[in-house]
């Protein structure tokens, strides 16, 4: 099973930087677009990460 984790570590790091965890890439990309468009301040792309992780032992 794969999960996509979206983070913005401009102001926070570690767990506090997580914007969301998604079950598929499409949902993650839509959340990223909404996050950027709905942000009240400028979003700096060098601090945004969208990573895919393989979860071992998870239920599909």
C-alpha positions in Angstrom: 0.0 0.0 0.0 1.3 3.5 -0.8 0.6 6.8 0.9 1.4 10.3 -0.2 2.4 12.8 2.4 2.2 16.6 1.7 4.4 18.8 3.9 5.3 22.5 4.1 8.3 23.0 6.3 8.7 26.8 5.9 7.6 27.6 9.5 7.6 24.2 11.1 9.5 20.9 10.7 8.8 17.3 11.5 5.3 16.2 12.3 4.1 19.8 12.5 4.9 20.4 8.8 2.4 17.8 7.6 -0.5 19.2 5.6 -2.1 15.9 4.8 -1.7 12.1 4.2 -3.5 10.8 1.2 -4.3 7.3 -0.2 -3.7 8.2 -3.8 -1.6 10.6 -5.9 -4.6 12.4 -7.4 -6.0 13.4 -4.0 -2.6 14.6 -2.9 -2.1 16.8 -5.9 -5.5 18.3 -5.6 -4.8 19.0 -1.9 -1.5 20.7 -2.9 -3.3 22.9 -5.5 -6.0 23.9 -2.9 -3.3 24.6 -0.3 -1.4 26.9 -2.6 -4.5 28.7 -3.9 -6.2 29.1 -0.5 -3.0 30.3 1.3 -3.2 33.8 2.7 0.5 34.3 2.2 3.0 33.4 -0.5 3.9 29.7 -0.7 7.5 29.1 -1.4 7.9 25.9 -3.5 11.3 25.0 -2.1 9.7 24.2 1.3 6.8 22.1 -0.2 7.3 18.3 -0.5 5.0 15.6 -1.8 6.5 12.2 -1.1 5.2 8.7 -1.8 5.9 6.0 0.8 5.3 2.3 0.6 3.5 1.1 3.8 4.4 -2.5 4.7 1.7 -4.5 6.4 -1.1 -2.0 5.8 -4.6 -3.0 4.6 -5.6 -2.2 1.0 
